[in-house]
Amino acid sequence: MKHLTKFSIKRERKPWVATFAKRELGDVYDTLQQQGNAIVIETTESERLPDNYIDVDVYVDFATPQNEMWYNLTLK
């Protein structure tokens, strides 16, 4: 898996975390999904903000090595 981005949101917005991830990544999110890759979203307690915030890490699990190579060459 490859780490794509990290951001923080309010805890009450956790049900919409995929929407926030899509906004952060833009067209890259759709492109990765269309290629059959899995977008993995992990949430943890915020390290630097108040208790009502969570940190969100977004990863991609590539379907094939070719997809990973394509990403490294074109989307970085």
C-alpha positions in Angstrom: 0.0 0.0 0.0 1.1 3.5 -0.8 0.3 6.5 1.4 -1.5 9.3 -0.6 -2.5 12.0 1.9 -3.3 12.9 5.5 -5.9 15.4 6.8 -8.0 16.1 9.8 -11.8 16.4 10.1 -14.3 16.9 12.9 -15.4 13.6 14.5 -19.0 14.2 13.7 -18.1 14.2 10.0 -16.6 10.7 10.0 -19.6 9.2 8.1 -18.5 11.4 5.1 -14.8 10.6 5.3 -14.8 9.1 1.8 -16.2 12.3 0.4 -13.5 14.3 2.1 -10.8 12.0 0.8 -12.2 12.4 -2.7 -12.1 16.2 -2.3 -8.5 16.0 -1.1 -7.3 13.8 -4.0 -9.4 15.3 -6.8 -9.4 13.4 -10.1 -6.7 11.0 -8.8 -9.3 9.4 -6.6 -11.6 8.5 -9.5 -8.7 7.5 -11.8 -7.3 5.0 -9.2 -10.8 3.5 -8.6 -11.5 3.2 -12.3 -8.3 1.1 -12.7 -9.5 -1.3 -10.0 -7.3 -0.1 -7.2 -8.6 -0.1 -3.6 -8.7 3.2 -1.7 -8.0 2.5 2.0 -9.0 5.0 4.6 -7.8 4.8 8.2 -8.9 7.1 11.0 -7.1 7.8 14.3 -7.4 10.2 17.2 -6.0 13.6 16.2 -2.5 14.2 17.5 -2.4 18.0 17.2 -6.0 19.1 17.4 -8.7 19.0 20.1 -10.5 15.8 21.0 -13.4 16.4 18.6 -11.1 15.9 15.6 -9.7 12.8 13.9 -6.8 12.3 11.6 -7.5 10.6 8.3 -4.8 8.7 6.4 -5.6 7.7 2.8 -3.7 4.8 1.1 -4.1 3.0 -2.2 -3.7 -0.7 -2.6 -2.8 -1.3 -6.2 -4.5 -4.0 -8.1 -1.4 -4.8 -10.2 2.3 -3.8 -10.3 1.6 -2.1 -13.6 -1.0 0.2 -11.9 1.5 1.2 -9.3 4.1 2.0 -12.0 1.6 4.0 -13.9 0.8 6.0 -10.7 4.5 6.6 -10.0 5.2 7.8 -13.5 2.1 10.0 -14.1 0.3 11.1 -11.0 2.9 11.8 -8.3 
